[in-house]
Structures are given as structure tokens and as C-alpha cells.
Amino acid sequence: MKKIIYIIVGMVGAISLYSCQKEFLEKPETTGNTTIETVFASSVEATKALANAYRTSLCQGLFDNGGTNIGNGTLSGISGECMPGETWADIYAAYSLAGLTSERSTDNFATNYVAIRRNLLIIDNIDKVPDMDATTKGYIKAEMTGLIAYRYLGMFIRYGGVPIVDKTFVSSDDLAVPRASLQATLDHIVKLSDAAYAGLPDSWPDKSIGRLTKGVALAIKSRALQYAARPLFNSATPYLSMGANNNMICFGTASLQRWTDAVTANEAVISWGKGHSTDIINTGGGTNTANPNALDDYGTATSTPNNREVLLAYKVDNIANNVKMFKFYIPVRGSSGRGGTDINNERYLTDNAGMITNFLRIYYRADGADQDWPKVGDSPRPYTDYNSRMQQMEARFKADNYAHGIDAWNNPGNSVWSYDNINSGVNTAGSGKGVAQSTKFYYKAGTRSWFEWPLFRMSEFYLNLAEAYNELGNTAKALENLNVVHNRAGLPSITESDQTRLRLLIQREWSIEFYKENRRYFDVKHWKRADIAAGVIGGQYEEFRFTFLPGKTNPAITSDIVSYFNANTLSPFWNPRMYLEPIPLSEINKRILIQNPGY
């Protein structure tokens, strides 16, 4: 009798693929008595296994799913967006040489194959369920195929070529599966995505919202092809030599065809979306027209469950106190998790994770111009200068952050989000609170502490197209797609025609649009940004410091804040080996897998 052990991966309580309903998923049976026969004896039990597969597949890199990843829900503290938070947090270790060991990565390498095996077991056994119709069984097989593709996509981005496992092993099988080439890994993702697309529906009934659709299969494929086209992989030579194994981290040629393939894949996602009520949210603007509803539209797209811009989200129906990723985001004092559990005792995890000045400069003012922020060494400016310049910032900044001394813009008129309730103080002699602090994912959230992590938003595919068309020399199409996102943000159209300068503007848009969505850490590496070691991932970080009237220390009383200035803070570690992540030493010691260079 073959036993399946369901690993809960740090979560307690009921998890649901539809945030306010329990029809699709109830708590899986985890006593250790679960077998192939019991799981697939009825549709009820099989559906629990299906839901558990979703949970352990889509959590990739979102929280500590095994003990050795550094994300805990957010990579913003190591991506040049924010300070890393408390010094004892796992993510802080990534700033030191000691922290960048071969046992530390952003997804926990081994759990990828735990998830893949679980999904393969369902594919192999779902036909045994006696009270499930053939159509439903076909959908489930396609869903598992798509989830496997999603896991391989994450590994492709992090590690390059990885072992390809396409069946459930038994004890008589040869378990020594070596790393595949980069091309073979990409081909496997594309093959899985195409197979999932063929078997998935375009939509699900309300009680099953959150399950994979044809659009998600297209999205997985397009993201894989986008990363394949970017300079890290799309090159004649690798970032560091692996000798005879260079094909695991580099295609060995730089080809424009990869950008053409990316265009085709991204156009397919957008075309599918337009045919199925899924697209970027823009209720007030059009082509080359700045959207006057930018705060509401962008805030809805990033924060409101089941909005029409999100193709796929990680949906958690749980007590937030038991999910680490919530602890790194909820900024409101007195917030409770689902079920009323107080998370005040964990809210401090956000206190020293303020935005750094380096990233603040990426944002535009609401009129599309660059803001004038003080440089290190400039004379202090009055607090009123800080306040007025913050009020001038673009809608996405206001949706995702609150500034020191100013009530959160993303929940207007709601006392829960007043500065008195959310402020954790401002920097004086210390560091960590930054130029502003995050309210990402909580637009008009009220007292809600949980959120649904967006895994695919439609704005991604427009920016993918802008990037790909620019690399192909099609400036008009690049600007057309870039401005879909830029105009939605309430900003006037970009008209730059120089390819190099436009490339940087597209990357700038990426950084703003997907702030704190775990994208920048990988994007800047795969773009091979020239400044990656000098202020993006490595280099000198900066943040604001504030001064008060003598004897005054309360930042909630803004009349007591005298001035602010810019100061140097952390200098994070960077080494070229970090372009890709290490295979765990525990796996390397089995003498089957080859380590990425430099580890």
C-alpha cells in the first residue's frame, strides 16, 4: 500500500482557493493514515488532494516552506526596494557573505519536487475515483500539469536548467536524475503549458474561482519565454563559466528569435484575456490619455480579491497569524487575522522595512516628471518640503505606501488607516523606517489583514510586449504597450524613441508597477542591469532621517518634526554568482547534481 504524506508547509487551518467560500477546499486529512486508496476512493477526498496540491504548488517562494528560503513572503528587502526589516529575520542574512550559502535560496529547492511528485500522483490516480465524471477528471489532470509547469518556471528563473521529473518514481527506478540543459528545461515548461492549455476550461463557476484556466497556462508559457529572451540566458557566454556544463545556465547564442517567440506568447495572453473579461483595469482613460481614476484602478488591481486584472492569485483562507507572509505586510496596529486572532505581536516585522531612497527616485510625480529628492550630503530640508513632495507623487506610490506624518492614501477617510494607527515612528539616529512604509495589497481594505497574492496580473504582459518589441527595434509597438500601463497609472504618455533609453524606461515601469510583488529581485538579474552591484541589489542604500523640536519625539505630531535629510544606510553584499541561486549542498553531496558557479 503506497502512502501519500501531505506536507502542510507551515500552515494551520482551512485554506481555500476562493477566499470567502469553503466549497472547493476543506482542510486536508493529515493524520498519516492517508493512502492512495483512501484519497481516490471518492470525489470528496480527491478534491481535498487537489486543493492541497494547489496550496503547495503556488506557495513557491512566498513564505518559509521548508526552513531554508529567505523570502518569508517578501523579497523586497533584498531587491533594492526596501530595508530588510529586523536583523534576526531570515531575509536579513542575505546581506552578509555568510547568509549566501548553498543551503539558502528563495524557494527551498527540494520542496519543488515534493510538489511535483504530489501533482504527478494525482494525474496517475485520478481515474480511480468512482464518483467523478470524465470531464472533471480531465480538468484535474490539466490543472496538475499546469501546476507542474508553474513550479518548473520558478526553478528555471532561479536556477537555470534543473532535473526533469515527468513520472512518479517507484523503488526500482533509477533516482539519479541529473540537471537538464537550459533549453530542455524551457522546452519542458512550454510542453507542459501547451498540454495544460489543451485540457483546461476558460473559466470556472464561482465556488471554484482560483483554479487554473487556459489563460493561466498561456501566462506560464509567456513568462518562461520572456525570461528565456532576457540577457542572462539569451547570451553566447554565461555570467560565470561552468565549463562543459555552460548549457545549464546559458543558451550559448544571443538570438532575436527568442524575443519574437516572447511577443507571440504575450500577445496570446492578452488576446485570450480580452475575450474572457480579463484585462488591465482602466476605467477613466484610453490610448495616450492619463487615467484620472488611477489610484482606484491600480489599487483595485493589486488589492481586491477576484478582480478582473488578476489571472491567478495565491488564495489563503486562514488565520493570518499563522501565515508568515502576512506578518511582513500588515501595517495597521490592532489588526486581526481571519477568525479574530490578534497579530499585533507580529506587526513589528514591518517596522524596519521602509522604502529606501534609491527606489523612491524611480517613482514619478503625478504630472509625469521626476521628483526632486535630497541627495546624501545636502542640507536638511523642512518637514513641510517632505510633506508637499509626497503629496505630489503618482497614484501607484500612494496606493502602495504611506508617508511619515500623513494618513494612508489607500484607505481615504478610514480612521483605521490614520497615521496614528499605522505609524511606527520615523528614523532619527537609527535606520530601517525609510522614506515611506508599505500599504501594498490593502487598498480600501478597512480592517482586513489578509490578502491574496497576485501571481499573474495582466499589466505584466503589456510590459513584456513593450520590452520585447523594443529589443526587436519596433519602437511604436513598444511605446503602445508601455503606455497602456503608464497611462493607466494616471501619467502622460512616454514618447522616447532611443532603444537604450526606452529600455531603461520600460524597466523603470516594471519596478514601479510590481513593487513588492517579488518580481524585481529576479528581473534586475535577468536584465543584467549594469548598476546591479551599485545600488540595486548591492551597493550603497540610502534613506531619510528626521529631526524634531527639542524634547519632542512623537512623529504623529507633525508640527514637532523640524526637518529631514538623506543618509547612507546598509551596503548589501553582491557577487556575480548571485545571478542564479545555489542548489542546496545537501543535494550536491549526493553527487548527482552540478552546482551553479561560484557556490
LUMRO-91050 format. One record per residue: x, y, z of N, C-alpha, C, CB in turn. Coordinates in steps of 0.05 Angstrom, whole numbers, plus 5000, padded with zeros to 4 digits. Glycine has a CB too. Layout:
XYZXYZXYZXYZ
...
END
This chain:
501749765000500050005000501850255000498150005024
501450424980503150664978501850894994503450754948
503451015011502451225028503251505018503451195057
501451685016501951965009501952125035499952074988
504152265041504252435064503852725055506952395080
501752845064501253125056502753315074498253185056
504553465063506053655079504653925080508953695067
504154025104502554265107504154515102501254275134
506754505103508554725097507954975113508354785067
507854945139507655175156504955295160509455385145
502855185148500255295151498455125169498855325123
496755265184494855135201492155245195495655175231
490155065194487455165189486555115161487155455196
484155185155483055135128484055345108480055145129
484855245085485855415064483955395041488855335055
483355605027481355595005482355734981478755715014
481555624957482255754932480255974926482355544910
478256004942476356224938476056344966473656134926
476856594969477556704995475256695015478456984992
472856705007470656715027468756475025469056975023
469656265011467956035008469455785016466856014980
468055575024469355325032468655095013468555255060
467055144991466054934974468354774961464255034953
470454914952472454784937474454634955473954974920
475154744977477254624993476554635023479854774989
476854395035476754375064479454285073474454185073
479854285099482454205110483153925102482554245140
485553875090486353605082486753435107488853615065
486353175103486852985124489852945126485452705118
490952985150493852995153494852815177494853275158
493252615183493952455207496152245200491552315217
496752205175498652005168497351745159500551945191
494651735160493151495152492251505123490751455169
493051715108492151755081493751565062492552045072
492351425045493551255026492451314998493050955033
493651194978492651224951489751134950494251054931
489050924963486350814962484351004975486250534976
485051124998483151305012482851564997483951345040
485151674986484951934973483251914948487752024965
483451704933482051684908479551504909483951594886
478551464934476151294937473651454932476151184965
473751724932471351884928472152154917469751914954
470352294905470852564894471452754917468552654877
470252714940470652894963473552884971468852824987
474652644975477452614983479352704961477952324991
478752644937480452714915480653024912479552594888
478353154917478353444915480053574937475453554917
480153444961481853544982484853514973481453385008
485453294960488253264950488853474928488652984939
486853524912487253734891487854004903484753744873
486254074923486654334936489354354950484354384956
490154134963492754134976494954164956493153874992
494654044932496554074911496854364902495853894886
494554504900494654794893496154944915491754904891
495554884939496855034961499855004961495754944988
500854764958503654714959505154764933504154424968
503654804911504954874886505155184883503354764862
503155324891503055614886504455774908500255704883
505255644930506655784952509555834945506355624978
510555754922513355764916514556034921513755694886
516356044941517756294947516156494963518656424922
513756434972512156634985512456635015509256584979
513256415027513856415056515656175061511156395072
516356145086518355945093517155665091519355995122
517255545067516055285062518155065064514755285035
519655065086521554855089523954925106522454755063
524255185112526255265131528855385120527055035147
529255385094531755495083531455705062533355265072
529055795057528756015038528756285053526055985022
529456495039529956755052527656945048532456875042
525456865035523357055028521557135051521756945007
520456925065518456985086516257165075519757105111
515557135050513357285038514257525021511657385060
516557635026517357865010520357865005516658125025
521157914980523957944972524658234970524457794946
522958414978523458704974525858794989521058864982
526558665011528858735028531458665016528558625054
531558504994534058434981533958504951534558134985
532158674943531758734915532259024908529058654906
533159184928533559464923530959624925534759514896
528959524938526459664943526259774971524059474937
526859604990526459675018528759585036523859555028
528759675060530459565081529559285088530559755106
531359115099530658835103529158775128533058675102
528558975145526958915169528758845192525058695164
527658685210529158615235531758465228527358455254
533858515244536358385238536358085242538458515256
534457985258534357695262532757545241533257645290
531357695224529657565204531457425183527857765190
530457205172531957055152532957225129530256825141
531257405120531857565097534357735101529557735088
534757815126537057995133539757845127536958085162
539757585131542157435127543257455099541757145135
541457515080542357535052544257765047539957555034
544457945067546258175064549158105071545258405080
549557875082552257815090553257575074552357745120
555857555072557157335058556257075070560157355058
556057065096555356815110552456735102555556845140
550756925097548056865090547656745063546357105093
549456795045549156695017550556425014550356894998
549656235030550755965029549255795010550755845057
550255565005548955374986546555234999550955174976
545855305023543355205035541155415037543955085063
541555645024539655865027538855954999540956095043
536255954994535156044968532456174973534955804948
531156254952528656394955526256214951528456624935
526655954948524255784945524655504959523655734916
526855444970527455184981527254974959525455115004
529554914947529754744923528254484925532654694917
528554344947527454074949524454074949528453944975
523154284960520254274961518954294933519254504979
520454394914519454384886518754104878521454504867
520453914885519953644876517953494893522553484875
517653584918515453484934512753554921515553594963
512553804913510053894900509653754873510154204895
511753734857511553604831510653314834514253614816
511853164853511052884858508152874866512852764879
507253044883504453044891502653074867503953264912
503353264850501653314826501653074807502553564812
503952954804504152714786502552484798507052624783
502452454824500852244836497952284830501352234867
497052534831494252584824493652514795493552874831
495452594777495052534749494852224745497352644732
496552084759496651794756494251644767499151684769
492951774787490851624802488051734801491651604830
487751974789485052094789482951924775485252374777
483851774755481851604741480651384759483151474717
481751334782480751134801478251224816482851054821
477751484816475551594832472951504820475651904833
471251354834468851234822466551424817467951014840
466351634833464051814831464852084819462751854858
466752084800467552334787467352284757470452414796
466152484743465752444714468352494699463652644704
468452394675470852404658471752684652470452254632
469852864648470653144643472153274666468153314636
471153224690472453334714475153214717470753284739
475452954713478052824715480052944694477752524710
479053004671480753124650481653404659479253144624
479853554671480653824680482853804702478153974691
482453614720484353584742487153504732483353374762
487253334712489753254700491153504688489453034679
489553664675490653904662491554104684488554034644
490054124706490854304727493554224739488654314749
493753964744496353864756498653914736496053564763
498153884711500153934691500954224691499153854662
499054404694499654684695501154764720497054844694
500454634743501854694768504754594767500354564791
505254374754507954274750509554474733507953994737
508254574712509554774695510255024711507754854671
508455104729508955344746511355304763506455404763
511655064776513955004792516555004776513654734807
516454884752518854884736519555174727518454704711
517555334722518055614714519655754736515355764709
518755724762520255844784523055744786518755794809
523455494782526255384783527855474759526155074783
526755494736528155584712529255874717526255594688
527556044729528456314734530556324756525956484743
530356154776532256164798534856024794530956054823
534655784780537055604779538055564750536355344791
536455614730537155534703536155254697540255544699
537755084685536954814679536754644704538754684659
534654484707534254324731533454044723532054454750
533553854742532653574736529753574727533053394760
529253424706526453404696525353134705526453424665
523253144720521952904730519152904718521852904762
518552714702515952704688514352454695516352724659
515052324717513452094726513852054755514151834710
512051904768512451844797514351604798509751784811
516351624814518351414817517451194836521051524826
518250954831518050734850520850644857516350494837
521050464877523650394888525550274868523350214911
524450154847526150024827527250214806524649804813
526250464805527150664786529950774793525150894784
531350854772533851004776533251284785535650994750
533851354809533151614820535251824815532751594850
537451754802539651934796539052104771542351784793
537352304774536552474752538352714751533552544753
539952754731541752984730540253244722544052934711
541653464724540553714714540353704684542353954723
538153814674537753844645538954104636534753824637
539254134610540254384599538154604602540954354569
538954844598537055074599534955034578538555334595
535754964554533854924532531854704538535254874506
532854474548531054254554529054334576532654004563
529954484596528154574617525954764606529654714639
526854954589524855124576522954964559526355344559
523954784543522154624526520154464543523854424509
521054374566519254224584516954404594520754094608
517654644602515654834611513654894589516955094621
514654944565512855004543511054764537514455084518
512154524537510654284532508454244552512454034532
509154284578507154254599504954474597508454274626
505754714591503854934588501954884565505355204584
502954794543501254734520499254504526502954654496
500254304541498454084548496354174568500153854560
497154344587495154454605493054624591496554614627
493954794573492154964558490054794543493655134537
490954574531489054404516486954274533490654184502
487554234559485654094576484054264596486953884591
484854514598483554694618481154834607485554894629
479254914624477055084615477855374614474555044634
476155544601476655824601475855964627475155954578
474055834642473055954667471955734685470956174662
471455814710470355624730467855754742472455544751
466055594754463855704769464955854794461855484777
463356024805464256194827465556034850461956354838
464455804857465555664880468355554875463655434888
469255554850471855454843473755664832471655224823
473055914835474756134825477456104839473556414831
479556124823482256094834483655854822482156064863
482155684808483455454795484555544768481355224792
486355394757487655464733485755464709489955264727
486155654691484655674666486555664643482955944666
485455664619487155684595488855924596485355684570
487856144606489356394607491856364625487656614617
491656214647493956174664496056004650493056034691
495255804636497155644621498655814601495755414606
497255994588498656174569500556364584496556344554
499756444608501456634624504056494632499856734648
503856244641506256104649508156074626505455814660
507156014603508855984579510056254571507155874555
508556464572509656724564511756824583507356934562
511456774609513456864628516056714624512456834657
515756454618518156294613519656394588517455994610
518256444567519456544542520656824546517456534520
519456984563520457254568523257234582518557414585
523357064602525957034616527956904598525556874642
527156724581528956604562530256804543527556384546
528757024537529657224518531457434531527357354505
531357454557532857664571535857594571531857694600
537557794575540457764571541857554588541758014575
540857494612542257304628542557034615540857274655
540356934603540356674589540856704559537656534593
539856914547540056954518542757074510537657134508
544756914513547557014510549356794499548557114537
551456874487553456674477555156564499555156804455
555456724520557156634543555656674569559856794543
556156504589554756524614555956744632554756254629
554456814653555357024671557956934686553157084691
558256674691560656554702560856284688560556524733
563256194684563655944669562955694685566555924659
561655504672561255234683562655034665558255174685
564355134648565854954630564054794612567554764647
564254534613562654364595559754374601563654074597
558954484624556154494632554954774629555854414660
556154944612555055214608552155204598556755364588
551354994585548654984574546554964595548354754554
547354934620545354924642544655204651546554774666
546255404644545755684653545755884630547755764674
546055794605546355974583545655824557549256084581
544255954539543555824513545855794494541355984500
547955954498550255934481550156104455550755654473
547856234452547456424429545756644439546156274404
546056874426544257104431542457134407545857374437
539957074410538157064387535757244390537156774383
535257404370532857574369530257404367532957774346
530557164356528256984354526856934381528956714341
528456934402527256894428525457124436529456854450
526157364428524357594433521857564415525857854427
522157474391519857434374517957224386520657344346
519057004397517456804410516056924434519256564419
517357094449516157224472513757404463518157394487
514057544441511957714431509457544425512757864406
509857324411507657144404506157044429508656904387
507756964449506556854473505057064489508656724491
506157304491504757514506502357624492506757744512
502457644466500057724451497857514455500757744421
498557264457496557054461495157094488497756774459
496557164509495357204535493457444534497557264557
494257664522492557894521490057844504494058134510
490457704482488157634464486157464479489157494439
487157264493485457094509483957254530486956864522
485457434544484257594565481957764555486357764578
482457904533480358074522477857924514481458224497
478157664508475857504501474457384525476657284482
475657414549474557294573474557474597476157044579
473957734591473457934613475857954632470957864628
478257924621480657944637482658134624481957664642
483158364636484858554624485758754645483458704600
487658924638488459144655486059324662490759304643
485859404687483559574696484259864690482959524726
482659984673482860274667480060374662484760324643
478960514682476160604680475860894671474760564706
478161034668477961314663479661424640478561464686
481161254627482961354607482861174582485761374617
484361254562484561094538487361124527482461184518
487561074501490161094488491361374491489961014458
493761394502495161644506493561844523495761774479
491861744540490361914558490861834587487261894552
491862024603492361964631489761894646493862194645
489761684660487361584674486861744700487661284680
484661894702484162044726483361864750481962244721
482761614745481961424766484261234773479561264757
486761324769489061154772489261024799491561304765
488861184820489161074847487160844852488761294868
484760884844482660674848483160434830479860794842
483960474805484360254787486760084794484560354758
488960214799491360064806491059934834493860244806
489860084852489359974879487559724878488060184897
485459744861483659514858485159274846481259584840
486859324826488259114812490158964830489759224789
491259094850493258974867492058874894495459164873
489658954901488658904928486058764929488559164942
484258804910481558694913481358404903479558874896
480458224920480257944912478557904888479257774935
479357734870477857654846477357884827475257544855
479158084826478758294806479558194779480258544814
478658334758478958234731481758274718476958364713
483558394733486358414723488058174732487558674733
487258034752488857814763488057554750488557794793
489957424736489457164724489656944744491557114702
491456974763491856764783492956894809493756534773
491856814832492756914857493156684876490757114869
494956724896495256534917493156604938498156524930
491056444940488756504957488956354984486156424943
488956505005489256395031486856465048491856505045
485556255058483356295077484256175103480656155067
485456345120486856245143487056455164489656145135
487856385188488456575209491156695202488456445237
491156955198493557085187495957055206492957375183
495457005231497656985250499456745243496656955278
498356555228499756305222501056315194497956075225
500856535180501956555153504056775154499756605132
506556695150508756885153508557125134511356755150
507557075110507657295091505857525100506757205063
503757475115502057695125503657865144499557585138
505257735161506657875182508658085171508157675199
509558045146511458235134510058455118513358085116
507358455119505958655103503958825119504458525081
502458715137500358865150501459085167498658675168
500859335160502059565175500259675197502659785155
497759585199495859715217495959595244493059695206
496159775264496159675292493259595299497159895311
493059385314490359295322488959125302488659535328
490459025282489258855261488958575271490858865235
487058435260486558155268486657975243483958125282
487457735247487357545226484557435223489357315230
484057275203481457155199480856975224481256985173
478557005235477856865259478357035284479456615261
479257285280479557465302482257455317477457425321
484057285307486657265321488257515318488257025310
489157615341490657875340493457825329490857995369
494357995311497057975301498758215308496957945270
497858365329499458585339502258505346498158715363
502558265357505158175367507058115344504957935384
506058115319507858065296508058305278506857825281
506458515283506458745265509058885263504258935274
510758855284513358995284515158895262514658955311
514558675249516258575228516358775204515258305218
514258945202514259145180515659405188511359205172
516259445214517059705224519759795212517259695253
521559615208524259695198524659605169526459585216
522559605154522659515126521659745108520959265121
522559995114521660225099523060235072522260475114
521760385053522860415026525460575027520860555008
527460495011529960645010529760864990532260455003
531361074994531261304976531961224947533261514985
533761024944534460934917532060864901536360694919
530160724914527660634900525660864897526460404914
525561034917523661264916524161424891523961444941
526661454883527261614859526261494833530261654857
525561244834524461114810521661214803524460804813
520161284824517361374820517261644806515861384847
515061694792514461954780512762124799513061914753
512762374794510662544805508162494789511462854804
505962584799503362544786503262674759501162644803
504862884754504863014728506862884708505663304731
508162664717509962514699512862604701509062544671
513462804716516162904719517562754742516263204724
520162774743521662664765521562854789524662614757
521362734813521362894837524162964846519862744860
524463194858527063284868527363204898527363594865
528862984903529362894930532162964938528762594932
532663014964535363084972537362854968535363165002
539862934962542062744960543462724986543962824937
545062514990546662495013548662725014548162215014
548762865036550563095039549163355035552763075019
546763355024545263605021544463715049542763565004
543963965051543064085076540263985082543064395074
539563955107536863875114534664055103536563855145
532463945095530164095086527964085106529163985058
526264295107524064285127522164055122522564555126
520863965143518963745140516763815121517763675168
515964075120513864155102514564095073513264455105
517164105066518064035040517563745034521064105037
518263565053517763285051514763235047518663135076
513163355063510263315062509163395035508863465084
509863625025508763725000509763554976509564024995
512263464977513263304955511963024955516363274957
511362924978509962664979507162684968509862565008
505862904974503162944963503162974933501863194975
505363034921505563064892506062804877507763264885
506462584892507362334879505062194864508462144900
505862024845503961884828502261694844505461734806
500061604831497961444845499061184855495661394826
500861054840501860794849503460814875503460664827
504961024878506361064903504361094926508161314901
502261244922500261294943498561044949498461524935
498160874929496760624934498360424950495860494908
500960434947502760234958504260314983504660144938
504060574991505760675013504260885029508360785003
505160925054504361155069506861315076502761085094
506761575076509061745083508961825112509061995064
511261885123511461965151509862215157514361995159
508062195175506462425183503862465167508062675181
503362295148500962325130499262075132501962375101
496662105135494861875135495061725109491961975139
494761465110494961295087493061375065494560995094
494061415041492461495018490661265008494161594995
491361025015489960795002487360715016491760555001
486860835039484260795053483161065062484560595077
482461235043481761515049479361525069481161665024
479661695089477461745108477061525128475061775093
478761315128478361095146480261125169478960815132
479161155193480861215217482760995223479061275240
482160745215483960525220486660575206482660265209
486560715184488960765168490061055173488460725139
489261175195490361435201493261395209488761575224
494861605208497661585215498061495244499161845210
496261575261496361495289496361185292494061615305
494861055275494560765277496760605262491860685267
497860725241499760575225502660645229499160605197
503260885241506060965242507660805262506161265249
510060755255511960615273514260795279512960345260
513861055276515961245282517561305257517861135303
519361505259521061585236523961545244520461875228
525661535225528461495231529661755243530061425205
531061715264532561935276535561855274531762005306
536561735294539361635293539461345282540661645320
537261205282537160925273536760905244535060785288
535960665235535460625207533360405204538060535192
532160395180530260185174527460285166530060005196
526660515177523960605171523660755145523060795194
525960825133526060915106524661175100524860705089
524061215074522761465064519761445066523561515035
518761195068515861145070515660845076514261215043
513260765084512760485091510360375076512360445121
510360105074508559975054505659955064509559705048
503859995045501059925048500159745025499160175050
502059625011501459464987499459244994504059334976
497559194976495558984978493159054996496858724987
493159305007491059375026489359615017492259425053
489159654991487459874982484559834990487759904951
483460025004480760015014480159755029478660054991
482159665045481859405059480459435085484659295064
480159675096478859705122480359555143475959615121
479059365157480259215179481358945169478259165201
481258895143482258635132485258625135481458605103
486258405146489158375149490258185128489858265177
488658005118489557815097489357935070487857555098
490757815051490557905023491157665005492458145017
490557694980491057484960493457564943488557424943
495557414945497957484930497557454900500357314939
497757664884497357634855499857504842496857914842
499457274829501557134816501857214787501056834818
499657274774499657374747497657604745499057154726
498657844738496858064732497158144703497458314751
495058244690495158294662497058514654492358364652
497758694672499658904665502358784658499959104688
502958554669505558424663505858374633505758154677
503758294619504058214592504358444573501758034584
503158674581503658914565506559014568501659144574
507558994592510359074596512258874583511059104626
511558624584513158424569513258494539511858144572
510958574528510958644500512558904495508058684490
512359094512513959334509516959264508513359534531
517759094527520559014528521458864503521058844553
519758674495520558504472520558664446518558274469
518558834442518458994417520759194416515759144416
521559304439523859484439526359334431524159604467
526759094441529158934434529158864405529258684451
526758844393526558784364526659024347523958634359
526859264359527059514344524459634335528759474321
522259534346519559634338518759834360517459404335
519660084357519260284377516260354381520760544370
514760364359511960434360510360234377510760454332
510859974372509359774388510359764417509759494374
512959814421513959824448512560054464517059874448
512360284452511160514466508160464469511560774450
506860344450503960294452503360124476502960144426
504959914480504459734503505459844529505759464498
507659984529508560114553506560314563511260254548
505360474545503560684553500860574562503160874531
500160324555497760204567497960204598497359914556
500360134607500760124636501360404647503159934643
502960554634503760824643501361014644505860944625
499661004624497261174624495261084645495961174596
494960824649493160724670493960844697493060414671
496560884701497560994726497061294728500460934728
495661414709494961694710497161874700494361774738
499061764684501361914675501161964645503861764682
502362194636502362254607504062054592503262544602
503562024567504961824551507961874549503861814523
509461644548512361654543512761654513513761414557
514561814503515061844474517961784466514362124465
519561694485522461634479522761444456523761524505
524561504437524961334414527661194413524561494389
529561284430532161154431531960884445534261334445
532960674433532560404444533760374472533760204425
536160464476537460434502535960584524540360534500
535260834518533760994539530960874543533561284530
529760784522527060664525527160404541525760614497
529360254537529660014553529660074583532259864546
531060284591531160364619528460464629533260574623
526960594612524260684620522360454623523160884599
522560254606520860014609521559874635521259824585
524159844641524959724666524059884690527959684667
524060144687523060324709520060264713523560614701
518560244692515760184695515259914708514360184667
516859714701516759454714517059484744518859264703
519059634752519759664780517459794796522259824784
516260004785514160144799511559964800513560404785
510859864777508359714774508259464792507859634745
510559334795510559084811512159114837511758864794
512259344848513559394874512459194894513059684883
514259064908513658874930512058634921512159014952
512058564895510758324885512758104879509058394861
515158114890517157914886518057884858516257644897
518058094842518858084815521658214810516858214797
522158434824524558594818527158434824524558844834
527158274845529558124852530557944829528957944877
528657834814529357664791529757824766527257454787
528058034762528158184737530858324734525958394737
531858454755534358604752536758424746534958774776
536558174756538657984750538457884721538557744769
536157824712535857714685536157934664533157584682
535758194671536458414653539458464653534958674662
540858354673543758404677544258704679545458284654
542758834696542959124699545859204706541059224722
546859414692549559504696550059604724550259714676
547859694737548159804764547359614786546560064767
547259354780546259164799547959144824546058884786
550559194821552459184844552759454857555059084835
551459654847551959934858549360074863553560094838
547659954880545160094888542659954881545160354876
542759724866540259574861540159344881540259464832
541659134878541758924898544158974917542058644885
546459034905548759104921549159404922551258964911
551359504933551959784933550959934958550859914909
550860194956550160364979547160424979551860624979
545760354999542960425003542860695018541360205017
540660835014540161095027537361105038540761335008
536961265059534261315069534161575084533261075087
531761675088531361935101531661905131528662055094
532662125144532762155173531262415179535662145184
530162425203528462655211529562775237525562575215
529163035241529863165266527363295278531963385261
527363315304524963415319525663665335523963195338
523663795344523964015363525263905388521264165368
526764065403527963975427525963855446529464195441
526563615456524763485475522363345463523863675495
522063365436519763245423520662995407518363445404
519062785408519762535394517362395380521062345413
514962515382512662375372512162445342510162455389
512562255324512262315295509462365287513462095279
507562285304504762335298503962635300502962175316
505562785314505163075316507063205296505763185346
506063245272507763335251508963605255506263325225
507663765271508764035277511264025293506664205292
511863785305514263745321516563655304513763545343
516063575279518263485261519363725247517163265240
521963775251523164015240524163975212525564095258
525663765207526863735181527463445174529463895180
528363405149529163135140531663165122526862985125
533162955121535562955103536062665094538063075117
537662635074538262365063540962265074538362375032
541062015081543461905094544061625083543161895124
546561545083547361275076546461075098550361255072
545760835089545060635109546460375101541860585110
545160155097546459895090547959905064544359675089
549959735063551459685038551259385033554459785039
549159285019548659005016550858865000545958955004
551058605004553058444990552058374962553658185006
553858374943553258274916555758134905552458514897
555257914892557257764878556057654853558457534896
557457644830556257554805555057264807558357554784
556057104825554856844828551856854834556256684850
550957084845548257114854546257154831548057344873
547257174806545357184784543456954784546857194757
544456714792542756494796543156394825543256264776
541356224834541456134862542855864864538656124874
543755794888545155544892543355304895546955564916
544255074884542954824891543854754919543754594870
542054664936542854614964545254414966540454504980
546954464984549254294988548454004994551054405010
546253975008545253705014544653554989542753725031
543853684967543353554942545953514927541453714924
547753704927550253684914551953454925551853944916
551753414951553253194964552452914955553053224994
550152894942549352634932550752564906546252634927
552252764896553952734872552452654847556052514878
550052774845548452744821548153014806545652634828
547653224822547253484810549853654810545053634825
550053834791552354014789551554284799553254034759
553254394816552654654828552954884809554454704852
551355094812551655344797554355464804549355534802
555555614786558255714790558455914813559355834765
560655894828561256084849560456004877560056334843
558855784879557855704906559555464916554855624905
END
